[in-house]
C-alpha cells in the first residue's frame, strides 16, 4: 500500500521505490521538476515519489517511461514490492499468532 498525504511515515516499499526513482533521475540527468513536467505531471511529482509519498500506478509508469526505465529497472521495482508484501504477510501472521496465544485459555 502507498502512504497517504496524512501519513508522513512512508511504507517500506515507498521508501525503496523513492530510492529507485531517485537513482533513475540521477541516471537521466534532468532535474526532478523537468522530468515531472515532461511526463505531464505537476512540478513536484517526482520529488514527492522520491520522499516516499503516495503515487498512483499511472503516475509512476509515466515517470518511469519518461526516464526510460529498462525492463531490469521495472523488475527491480516489482521485486521490492514482492519482498515488502512477504514481510508484511509475515508480520500479520506473527501478530495473529500472538493475539490467539493471548486470547487462548
Residue pairs with C-beta under 8 A, 6 or more apart in sequence:
1 11
1 13
2 11
2 13
2 14
2 53
2 54
2 55
3 9
3 10
3 11
3 14
3 52
3 53
3 54
4 54
5 53
5 54
10 18
10 51
10 52
10 53
11 52
11 84
12 84
12 87
13 80
13 81
13 84
14 52
14 53
14 54
14 55
15 52
16 80
16 84
17 49
17 52
17 55
17 60
17 77
17 80
18 49
18 50
18 51
18 52
19 50
20 73
20 76
20 77
20 80
21 46
21 49
21 50
21 63
21 64
21 67
22 50
24 64
24 67
24 69
24 73
25 31
25 32
25 35
25 46
25 50
25 67
27 67
28 35
28 66
28 67
28 68
30 38
32 44
32 46
32 47
32 50
33 43
33 44
33 46
33 47
35 46
35 63
35 66
35 67
36 42
36 43
36 44
36 45
36 46
36 47
36 63
37 43
38 66
39 45
39 59
39 62
39 63
39 65
39 66
40 62
41 59
41 62
41 63
45 59
45 63
46 63
48 55
49 55
49 59
49 60
49 63
64 73
64 74
64 77
